[in-house]
Amino acid sequence: MTTSTTPHPGESAGPTEKRADSCDEVRFLLWNIEHNGVDADGCDKRWHRAMDVAESVGAHVVLRQEVTRGHAKGQRAKWAEATRLGGFFPFLASATEESANPTAVYVDPTMFEPVQEFEHRTALWHPICNPVVRLKGCPKTLSLASFHLCSWDPDKRVREARRLTILGRPGMEAILGGDCNSYPHAADEAPDLPDWGRVNNRTHFEQRTVVNHYGVRVSDTRPDKILAGRHDQRASVFMELGQYAVKRLGQSRESALAPTASLWKSDQGPMQRIDRFYATAGIAKALRRVEVLDHKDVKKSTDHAAVVAVFSEAEMRRVLSPEPADTA
């Protein structure tokens, strides 16, 4: 029985007040809201609290994971969230036989024009939600993607990460984010990875470790290496925006590289930065900062911190409005 006095996420709560957007900022919110904020008994207080948090961010794009049963009853939950965000245009990937927790992307139609919609499948886990949009007034499109890598099979995560690389082909610009269920590969973050000898949850150990070249079980960082690793001094497919904020923008590690999960579980070792943004090199140049939100309302909503990537609108417009080639 639902104990909330406010409408269920499948029942529209009505339009929200217009956000007070900061000048020259385009805000992206990445967030895994556990089981879409609805408890086993049907109580939806967590969803409403999460929507309050999301609304306070003033995001123009929201990349969501675990929109649980978002297809049920005419996709009511999807449309309720789109309405609560301020009349956003929603994109929802398919549920599968293995998971009723699809990914979604919500886009502010006052800022972006939807152009295309794709869904990428690599197995029966979480398909990748991939709309393509145009920043209003810009000729070049921007590919967006919300992903949720497999929580229980490291090899599936590798396949999913390789699938994401198609969004970083030459000439494309993309911003993607999701729950990686795996760890950053950067050497400066290695000391913060789990000490597996101290992790009591052995199922978690099996799901989050791989065997290295020396036959030793280590933290699975392979998806991040695929997406943002440099090989033979060649550029990576994407820039991982937390690392970019620290190394290119001088942001503090404490803010940009703060851990995101798990806010609730105590048997998986220390919290880890498993929720991450990636972008193609061109659009990454528009980044201003990365923020990790883990305040009390976030912790009451879900087991994942929310991640916000803030871009300069002017710089994003410059990247998406390239000057024509000189043919003279």
Number of C-alpha atoms within 10 A of each C-alpha: 9 15 10 13 9 13 15 20 23 18 13 18 15 13 13 12 10 11 14 9 13 9 8 13 21 22 23 25 24 27 28 26 24 19 19 25 25 22 15 10 9 13 16 23 22 23 23 21 17 22 19 16 17 19 17 12 18 21 24 23 24 26 26 27 26 23 25 21 20 27 18 12 9 10 13 18 22 25 23 22 26 22 18 21 29 21 20 21 21 21 23 25 26 22 20 14 8 10 15 19 24 28 28 26 27 27 26 19 18 12 15 21 17 19 12 12 15 15 14 17 15 15 13 13 22 28 27 28 27 26 24 18 21 18 20 15 12 16 12 17 21 22 22 25 26 30 28 25 23 22 16 15 15 22 15 18 22 21 17 25 21 15 15 21 14 11 23 19 12 9 9 17 23 23 24 24 27 24 25 23 23 24 25 29 19 14 8 9 14 13 8 15 19 20 13 18 9 11 16 13 13 13 11 16 19 13 18 22 20 19 11 11 7 6 8 10 15 16 22 24 22 20 26 22 19 20 22 24 20 13 10 5 7 8 12 17 23 29 23 24 26 26 24 21 24 18 12 11 13 12 19 15 14 11 16 23 22 21 23 23 23 20 18 12 11 12 13 20 18 17 19 21 25 21 25 27 27 25 26 25 19 19 24 23 18 20 24 19 22 27 19 22 21 20 11 8 14 22 18 17 25 26 18 25 26 27 27 22 27 20 21 19 18 13 19 22 18 15 18 21 15 11 8 6 6 5 4 3
